[in-house]
Amino acid sequence: MKFKEIHEMSTEELLTKKRDLRQESLHLRLQQQSGQLEQPSRLRLLRRDVARVETVLTQRDKQPATKK
């Protein structure tokens, strides 16, 4: 997922996306522990996507505070 796509989403969509990504990450870690994970690189991509979403959410939280 590109940063531009994430930046264009609404806050509610970002929170939903973050929850979905974390849930998918949990399932992939469980698969990894049981030895059934086919794409180990997918875990890293999910972590990066979660970080991008959290970055945008943090920026949006701080933005109104700086305008006051």
Secondary structure, DSSP 8 states (H G I E B T S, - for coil): --HHHHHHS-HHHHHHHHHHHHHHHHHHHHHHHHT--S-THHHHHHHHHHHHHHHHHHHHHHHHHHH-
